[in-house]
């Protein structure tokens, strides 16, 4: 149940696996002898180790990173007729930024070729693509459809590799199969080295980083009918990303160098574009619909806690919100559906309900302010006094806090007189006035209004610390003047803004 089972050697020879105390070892009763049982090691004590034990029929598995990982081999399986060609297609796409299906050539509509015994080798219409794809497919011949290693001695007897497919290699270079440089048993390791030395590898890495950070696909290669503006945009993007990739390669393939380059590029930092150059600049600027995981992190960063309905145990909700399960659902939704909009509205209501009163439980004094959201107001700051007169200082404090909320939730830097701040203030004011009318005439409403907050909206639990119950002195469970519920309305308004779920 740990690396010790495989008689692994720790990378640090002076280190050792942590032993379990006998009273903490639930498996001890199943062990015939504690001193000789591997069950004595803590299964949660993970340390860098290397498996060096000689296997029964071979000297181990020649790992080649992602190429030999169970995730890659099972996500992109093979069949007896496919012969690893799908895996080869994905290798070119992921690591060499090459779509084999875009190679020029005729693809017969009738896939049954009766004119040649081996179309992938003899038919020019087929060979154009297969001469690129099949050598890479052959490098996977030691791995079966379930991602299991097939030793060569076993493969030759029960699963021989066909000779009617291109010899293992890449880009016209064949893998050494004999002599002092033979790589027959380590084909994918050889392939990995060849990929890393290919100039397209640098482009592929920057493409993945660009997609991950900017949230958009790279501009497609301009076709014959492309406009001059589209060609300019493509060439400019290719030039910038090439410079970033070369800087990464020159720095010992330090991926942080490429990330830094992208973060400093106009694609990430641009705030305005020239409207007269709409096509050339249309791709500049980062924008994306947040995935469920990213939204959770944003809620954590802005409110201090995430939404219960998108936690890992709510997999179905995550998928409905555009997420994936890396099994049957592998493509994220990038355009919001009606269901996703409804989920955002529910999220806005629930998070505003839970976050508002909780934030008011935090300390706010002239010298200490631990609040995230309501740094400039308290629950007793109302826009009007009991006689109906405006309280200018209170109104200014309310607007200042609204201004602050716009900044931290929507990344808007607004003045106090901005129309957006005024719109949010009017929402606060109308909600507060409705609350005053309801509290003044409780018999006119069914159900009758209460000064008690809804149970789930109360500042009763420490939302940032596993919902531990707060000390009674800190709790905020009542809203005597409807101020807290007015702030909930503002929070709901801001969290339901489309800009909150976009970055």
VMD Tcl script that draws the C-alpha trace (Angstrom):
set ca {
  {0.00 0.00 0.00}
  {2.95 2.32 -0.37}
  {6.10 2.52 -2.44}
  {7.53 0.02 0.03}
  {5.34 -2.71 -1.49}
  {7.39 -2.51 -4.66}
  {10.66 -2.42 -2.79}
  {11.29 1.09 -4.01}
  {14.48 2.91 -3.23}
  {14.07 6.39 -1.82}
  {15.74 9.15 -3.78}
  {17.25 10.38 -0.53}
  {19.22 7.42 0.87}
  {19.15 8.99 4.34}
  {15.35 9.11 4.38}
  {12.91 6.36 5.36}
  {9.20 5.61 5.34}
  {7.30 6.49 8.49}
  {6.37 3.51 10.65}
  {2.87 3.16 12.06}
  {2.44 2.71 15.78}
  {0.81 -0.63 16.50}
  {-2.32 1.04 17.90}
  {-2.71 3.09 14.69}
  {-2.36 0.16 12.32}
  {-5.82 -1.18 11.34}
  {-4.21 -3.88 9.17}
  {-2.07 -5.33 11.93}
  {-4.59 -8.04 12.78}
  {-4.33 -9.38 9.21}
  {-0.55 -9.57 9.30}
  {1.08 -12.85 10.20}
  {4.09 -11.11 11.62}
  {4.40 -7.42 12.29}
  {8.14 -7.37 11.91}
  {8.09 -8.77 8.38}
  {4.89 -7.17 7.08}
  {4.98 -4.19 4.74}
  {1.71 -3.09 6.40}
  {3.76 -1.48 9.13}
  {4.44 1.58 6.96}
  {2.19 4.65 6.93}
  {0.23 4.56 3.62}
  {-0.03 8.36 3.64}
  {3.70 8.92 3.87}
  {4.61 9.73 0.28}
  {8.23 10.31 -0.61}
  {10.16 10.53 -3.89}
  {11.21 6.99 -4.75}
  {12.38 4.88 -7.66}
  {11.29 1.32 -8.38}
  {14.45 -0.68 -9.04}
  {13.22 -4.20 -8.46}
  {13.89 -6.47 -11.44}
  {10.62 -7.83 -12.80}
  {10.05 -11.47 -13.63}
  {10.68 -11.16 -17.37}
  {12.18 -7.74 -17.91}
  {14.19 -5.06 -16.23}
  {11.29 -2.69 -15.67}
  {9.11 -0.32 -17.63}
  {10.84 2.32 -19.77}
  {8.75 5.30 -18.74}
  {8.44 8.23 -21.15}
  {6.42 10.73 -19.17}
  {2.95 11.46 -20.52}
  {3.41 9.11 -23.47}
  {3.51 6.04 -21.21}
  {1.09 7.32 -18.58}
  {-2.11 5.38 -17.95}
  {-4.10 8.60 -18.45}
  {-2.80 9.20 -21.98}
  {-2.94 5.59 -23.12}
  {-6.49 5.03 -21.84}
  {-7.86 8.40 -22.92}
  {-6.58 7.68 -26.42}
  {-6.96 3.90 -26.81}
  {-6.32 1.71 -29.82}
  {-7.81 -1.33 -31.54}
  {-6.49 -4.14 -33.70}
  {-7.40 -2.19 -36.82}
  {-6.53 1.30 -35.59}
  {-3.02 0.21 -34.60}
  {-2.21 3.20 -32.40}
  {-3.00 5.68 -35.16}
  {-5.30 7.69 -32.91}
  {-2.49 7.93 -30.37}
  {-0.16 9.15 -33.10}
  {-2.72 11.74 -34.19}
  {-2.90 13.05 -30.61}
  {0.90 13.11 -30.27}
  {1.14 15.37 -33.30}
  {-1.69 17.58 -32.06}
  {-0.58 17.90 -28.43}
  {3.19 17.95 -28.74}
  {3.90 19.15 -32.28}
  {1.02 21.56 -32.96}
  {0.18 19.64 -36.12}
  {-3.24 18.49 -37.27}
  {-2.65 15.51 -39.54}
  {-6.15 15.86 -40.98}
  {-5.17 19.23 -42.44}
  {-2.40 17.72 -44.58}
  {-3.17 18.45 -48.22}
  {-4.27 15.51 -50.28}
  {-7.28 13.65 -51.60}
  {-9.28 11.53 -49.20}
  {-11.36 8.94 -51.06}
  {-15.03 9.05 -50.15}
  {-15.12 5.28 -50.42}
  {-12.83 4.05 -47.67}
  {-12.81 0.52 -49.09}
  {-9.89 0.26 -51.49}
  {-9.98 -2.78 -53.75}
  {-7.16 -1.63 -56.02}
  {-4.26 -2.36 -53.67}
  {-3.49 -4.95 -51.02}
  {-2.23 -2.37 -48.54}
  {-3.70 1.10 -49.22}
  {-1.84 2.86 -46.40}
  {1.44 1.90 -48.08}
  {0.50 1.62 -51.75}
  {-2.35 4.07 -52.42}
  {-1.00 7.63 -52.86}
  {-4.29 9.11 -51.65}
  {-3.85 7.29 -48.32}
  {-0.08 7.31 -48.09}
  {0.20 11.12 -47.93}
  {-1.13 11.16 -44.37}
  {-0.14 7.68 -43.26}
  {3.54 8.24 -44.04}
  {3.43 10.94 -41.37}
  {1.20 9.19 -38.86}
  {2.09 5.50 -39.04}
  {5.77 5.70 -37.97}
  {4.69 7.37 -34.73}
  {1.89 4.83 -34.34}
  {4.48 2.06 -34.56}
  {6.43 3.50 -31.62}
  {3.47 2.55 -29.39}
  {3.64 -1.13 -30.37}
  {4.74 -2.19 -26.87}
  {1.51 -0.84 -25.31}
  {-1.90 -2.49 -25.64}
  {-5.41 -1.04 -25.82}
  {-5.60 -0.79 -22.02}
  {-2.29 0.98 -21.66}
  {-0.42 -2.08 -20.43}
  {3.19 -2.72 -21.29}
  {3.78 -5.66 -23.67}
  {7.35 -6.97 -23.30}
  {8.92 -7.79 -26.64}
  {9.26 -11.52 -25.89}
  {5.55 -11.68 -25.09}
  {4.54 -9.45 -27.98}
  {6.34 -11.57 -30.53}
  {4.37 -14.65 -29.49}
  {0.85 -13.40 -28.80}
  {0.62 -9.92 -30.28}
  {3.19 -9.53 -33.04}
  {3.51 -6.14 -34.68}
  {2.48 -6.20 -38.32}
  {4.96 -5.55 -41.10}
  {2.34 -3.87 -43.30}
  {2.73 -0.56 -41.50}
  {5.53 1.99 -41.55}
  {8.55 1.27 -39.35}
  {8.69 3.12 -36.04}
  {10.12 6.62 -36.30}
  {9.18 10.25 -36.90}
  {9.74 12.89 -39.57}
  {11.55 10.49 -41.89}
  {13.88 9.24 -39.16}
  {13.64 5.56 -38.23}
  {14.25 4.28 -34.74}
  {17.50 2.29 -34.26}
  {16.53 -1.36 -33.84}
  {19.93 -3.00 -33.52}
  {23.51 -2.25 -32.63}
  {24.87 -0.19 -29.77}
  {22.24 2.53 -30.19}
  {19.25 0.17 -30.40}
  {16.06 1.64 -28.97}
  {13.66 -1.22 -29.69}
  {12.64 -1.69 -26.06}
  {12.51 2.04 -25.36}
  {10.71 3.37 -28.43}
  {8.62 5.98 -26.64}
  {11.64 7.30 -24.77}
  {13.34 7.74 -28.13}
  {10.20 9.42 -29.49}
  {10.12 11.79 -26.54}
  {13.67 12.96 -27.25}
  {12.86 13.46 -30.92}
  {9.75 15.48 -30.08}
  {11.66 17.71 -27.66}
  {14.23 18.51 -30.35}
  {11.59 19.37 -32.94}
  {11.00 23.14 -33.38}
  {7.25 22.50 -33.43}
  {7.40 21.34 -29.81}
  {8.15 24.87 -28.65}
  {5.14 26.14 -30.57}
  {2.89 23.46 -29.11}
  {3.87 24.33 -25.54}
  {3.22 28.04 -26.05}
  {-0.13 27.16 -27.63}
  {-1.22 25.23 -24.54}
  {-0.04 28.01 -22.23}
  {-1.82 30.62 -24.35}
  {-5.07 28.67 -24.20}
  {-4.74 28.15 -20.46}
  {-3.91 31.76 -19.56}
  {-5.78 33.74 -22.21}
  {-8.73 31.37 -22.55}
  {-8.83 31.47 -26.34}
  {-7.59 29.34 -29.21}
  {-4.80 30.64 -31.39}
  {-5.79 32.32 -34.63}
  {-6.17 29.79 -37.45}
  {-3.73 29.81 -40.33}
  {-5.10 32.22 -42.96}
  {-6.56 30.55 -46.02}
  {-6.43 31.63 -49.63}
  {-9.35 34.03 -49.17}
  {-8.08 35.58 -45.93}
  {-8.09 39.36 -45.71}
  {-4.94 41.41 -45.22}
  {-6.07 42.25 -41.68}
  {-6.42 38.55 -40.80}
  {-2.94 37.84 -42.16}
  {-1.48 40.74 -40.15}
  {-3.15 39.51 -36.96}
  {-1.94 35.93 -37.49}
  {1.64 36.97 -38.24}
  {1.76 39.31 -35.25}
  {0.50 36.61 -32.91}
  {2.87 34.00 -34.32}
  {5.82 36.42 -33.96}
  {5.05 37.25 -30.32}
  {4.54 33.62 -29.34}
  {7.71 32.56 -31.16}
  {9.70 35.10 -29.16}
  {8.13 33.81 -25.94}
  {8.88 30.20 -26.88}
  {12.48 30.98 -27.77}
  {12.96 32.77 -24.46}
  {11.64 29.69 -22.66}
  {13.94 27.35 -24.60}
  {16.96 29.61 -24.00}
  {16.22 29.52 -20.28}
  {16.56 25.75 -20.10}
  {12.92 25.15 -21.02}
  {11.82 26.98 -17.89}
  {8.06 27.11 -18.30}
  {7.86 30.05 -15.88}
  {9.67 32.16 -18.46}
  {6.93 31.48 -21.01}
  {4.19 32.18 -18.47}
  {5.82 35.48 -17.57}
  {6.11 36.37 -21.24}
  {2.41 35.74 -21.82}
  {1.40 37.72 -18.75}
  {3.41 40.68 -20.02}
  {2.07 40.39 -23.56}
  {-0.76 42.52 -24.98}
  {-2.93 39.41 -25.13}
  {-3.15 39.40 -21.34}
  {-2.58 43.03 -20.35}
  {-4.41 44.97 -23.06}
  {-7.08 47.34 -21.71}
  {-8.05 49.18 -24.92}
  {-7.82 48.49 -28.64}
  {-7.87 50.63 -31.75}
  {-11.43 50.44 -33.08}
  {-10.16 51.28 -36.55}
  {-8.27 47.98 -36.54}
  {-11.09 45.75 -35.39}
  {-10.03 42.57 -37.17}
  {-6.35 42.87 -36.32}
  {-7.13 43.53 -32.65}
  {-10.20 41.32 -32.19}
  {-8.19 38.54 -30.53}
  {-6.30 40.79 -28.12}
  {-7.29 40.63 -24.46}
  {-8.02 37.70 -22.18}
  {-11.65 36.67 -21.80}
  {-13.22 33.36 -20.85}
  {-16.18 31.81 -19.12}
  {-14.95 30.56 -15.78}
  {-14.97 26.82 -15.26}
  {-16.58 25.51 -12.04}
  {-13.13 25.13 -10.48}
  {-12.08 28.65 -11.45}
  {-15.36 30.12 -10.18}
  {-14.82 28.37 -6.85}
  {-11.36 29.89 -6.58}
  {-12.72 33.33 -7.44}
  {-15.42 33.03 -4.78}
  {-12.76 31.91 -2.32}
  {-10.60 34.92 -3.20}
  {-13.35 37.54 -3.13}
  {-15.80 36.26 -0.50}
  {-13.57 34.01 1.56}
  {-15.39 30.72 0.89}
  {-16.78 28.79 -2.06}
  {-20.25 27.70 -3.14}
  {-21.37 24.43 -1.60}
  {-23.16 23.38 -4.80}
  {-19.95 23.30 -6.85}
  {-17.75 21.42 -4.42}
  {-16.07 18.18 -5.59}
  {-18.87 16.01 -4.19}
  {-21.36 17.82 -6.46}
  {-20.03 16.43 -9.73}
  {-23.39 16.61 -11.52}
  {-23.70 20.32 -10.73}
  {-20.18 20.95 -12.00}
  {-21.02 19.29 -15.30}
  {-24.23 21.33 -15.61}
  {-22.14 24.46 -15.10}
  {-19.89 23.55 -18.01}
  {-17.37 21.35 -16.23}
  {-15.98 17.95 -17.12}
  {-15.55 14.61 -15.39}
  {-12.58 13.51 -17.55}
  {-14.52 10.36 -18.39}
  {-17.68 10.68 -20.46}
  {-17.58 14.50 -20.48}
  {-14.23 15.79 -21.68}
  {-15.05 19.12 -23.36}
  {-15.84 22.23 -21.35}
  {-18.71 24.52 -22.32}
  {-17.38 27.93 -23.32}
  {-20.71 29.63 -24.06}
  {-23.22 29.82 -21.18}
  {-26.52 28.01 -21.56}
  {-29.83 28.98 -20.02}
  {-29.26 26.41 -17.30}
  {-25.86 27.88 -16.49}
  {-27.35 31.38 -16.24}
  {-29.98 30.04 -13.83}
  {-27.23 28.40 -11.76}
  {-25.33 31.68 -11.60}
  {-28.45 33.46 -10.37}
  {-28.90 30.84 -7.68}
  {-25.23 31.11 -6.75}
  {-25.55 34.90 -6.48}
  {-28.55 34.65 -4.15}
  {-27.06 31.95 -1.92}
  {-23.58 33.46 -1.69}
  {-24.94 36.95 -1.01}
  {-27.14 35.46 1.69}
  {-24.27 33.64 3.39}
  {-21.50 36.19 2.90}
  {-23.21 39.43 3.95}
  {-24.10 38.81 7.59}
  {-20.95 36.73 8.07}
  {-18.75 39.62 6.97}
  {-20.42 41.85 9.56}
  {-19.31 39.42 12.28}
  {-15.68 40.37 11.63}
  {-13.86 43.01 13.61}
  {-13.98 46.61 12.35}
  {-12.45 49.32 14.51}
  {-10.55 52.57 13.81}
  {-7.30 50.59 14.01}
  {-8.32 47.11 12.77}
  {-10.50 46.14 9.85}
  {-10.72 42.42 9.07}
  {-13.72 42.60 6.76}
  {-13.52 41.59 3.12}
  {-16.70 43.21 1.84}
  {-18.05 45.90 4.15}
  {-15.01 47.86 5.21}
  {-16.75 51.25 5.29}
  {-20.17 50.53 6.81}
  {-21.85 48.78 9.71}
  {-25.39 47.36 10.08}
  {-26.63 50.56 11.74}
  {-25.62 52.92 8.92}
  {-28.88 53.94 7.20}
  {-29.41 56.53 4.45}
  {-32.20 58.36 6.35}
  {-32.93 59.00 9.99}
  {-36.16 58.10 11.75}
  {-37.72 61.43 10.75}
  {-37.02 60.89 7.06}
  {-34.08 63.27 6.73}
  {-31.08 62.31 4.62}
  {-27.86 61.48 6.41}
  {-25.19 62.72 3.96}
  {-22.25 61.14 5.77}
  {-24.04 57.79 5.87}
  {-24.96 57.99 2.19}
  {-21.36 58.77 1.31}
  {-20.16 55.77 3.36}
  {-22.71 53.52 1.65}
  {-21.65 54.72 -1.81}
  {-18.00 54.34 -0.90}
  {-18.61 50.73 0.07}
  {-20.57 50.15 -3.14}
  {-17.65 51.61 -5.07}
  {-15.36 49.18 -3.24}
  {-17.62 46.20 -4.02}
  {-17.61 47.07 -7.71}
  {-13.83 47.06 -7.63}
  {-13.25 43.75 -5.83}
  {-16.10 41.82 -7.48}
  {-16.20 43.23 -11.02}
  {-12.74 44.84 -11.27}
  {-14.33 48.24 -11.96}
  {-12.60 51.41 -10.82}
  {-15.48 53.88 -10.58}
  {-15.90 57.32 -9.10}
  {-18.52 57.93 -6.42}
  {-20.59 59.85 -8.96}
  {-20.46 57.11 -11.61}
  {-23.81 55.93 -12.96}
  {-23.01 52.32 -11.99}
  {-22.42 53.29 -8.37}
  {-25.64 55.31 -8.40}
  {-27.60 52.37 -9.85}
  {-26.32 50.07 -7.11}
  {-27.13 52.69 -4.48}
  {-30.68 53.04 -5.79}
  {-31.08 49.26 -5.46}
  {-29.84 49.49 -1.87}
  {-32.17 52.43 -1.17}
  {-35.29 50.89 -2.72}
  {-34.72 47.62 -0.84}
  {-34.21 49.51 2.42}
  {-37.34 51.63 1.86}
  {-39.41 48.52 1.11}
  {-38.09 46.96 4.30}
  {-39.04 50.04 6.32}
  {-42.58 49.91 4.94}
  {-42.89 46.22 5.72}
  {-41.56 46.60 9.26}
  {-43.87 49.57 9.88}
  {-46.98 47.69 8.71}
  {-46.32 44.00 9.39}
  {-50.02 43.08 9.31}
  {-50.29 44.14 5.67}
  {-47.97 41.36 4.51}
  {-48.20 37.59 4.46}
  {-46.06 36.17 5.83}
  {-45.43 38.98 8.25}
  {-41.92 40.48 8.01}
  {-39.44 39.67 10.74}
  {-36.30 41.28 12.08}
  {-34.69 37.84 12.20}
  {-32.60 36.79 9.24}
  {-33.32 33.55 7.44}
  {-31.50 30.69 9.14}
  {-29.01 30.07 6.33}
  {-28.36 33.81 5.92}
  {-27.36 34.39 9.51}
  {-23.87 35.29 10.59}
  {-23.81 32.28 12.87}
  {-21.06 30.18 11.30}
  {-17.46 30.84 10.37}
  {-17.78 30.31 6.62}
  {-14.02 30.52 6.18}
  {-13.31 27.79 8.73}
  {-15.47 24.77 7.86}
  {-18.66 26.44 9.13}
  {-17.67 26.23 12.76}
  {-20.26 27.85 15.03}
  {-19.24 31.34 16.09}
  {-19.19 32.58 19.63}
  {-22.60 33.96 20.61}
  {-21.12 37.44 21.08}
  {-19.98 37.57 17.46}
  {-23.13 36.32 15.77}
  {-25.29 38.51 13.54}
  {-28.73 36.91 13.39}
  {-31.08 39.90 13.33}
  {-31.60 42.82 10.97}
  {-33.57 45.40 12.93}
  {-33.53 48.11 10.26}
  {-33.30 46.09 7.02}
  {-29.76 47.32 6.26}
  {-28.21 43.85 6.07}
  {-30.87 42.62 3.66}
  {-30.36 45.74 1.55}
  {-26.68 44.87 1.29}
  {-27.68 41.31 0.34}
  {-29.64 42.77 -2.57}
  {-26.58 44.70 -3.75}
  {-24.36 41.63 -3.40}
  {-26.85 39.52 -5.37}
  {-26.91 42.17 -8.10}
  {-23.13 42.22 -8.43}
  {-22.60 38.44 -8.20}
  {-25.24 37.85 -10.89}
  {-23.45 40.22 -13.29}
  {-22.06 38.31 -16.28}
  {-18.67 39.90 -15.66}
  {-18.31 37.99 -12.41}
  {-18.27 34.60 -14.15}
  {-16.03 35.86 -16.94}
  {-12.33 36.66 -16.73}
}
mol new
graphics top color blue
foreach p $ca { graphics top sphere $p radius 0.5 }
foreach p [lrange $ca 0 end-1] q [lrange $ca 1 end] { graphics top cylinder $p $q radius 0.2 }
display resetview
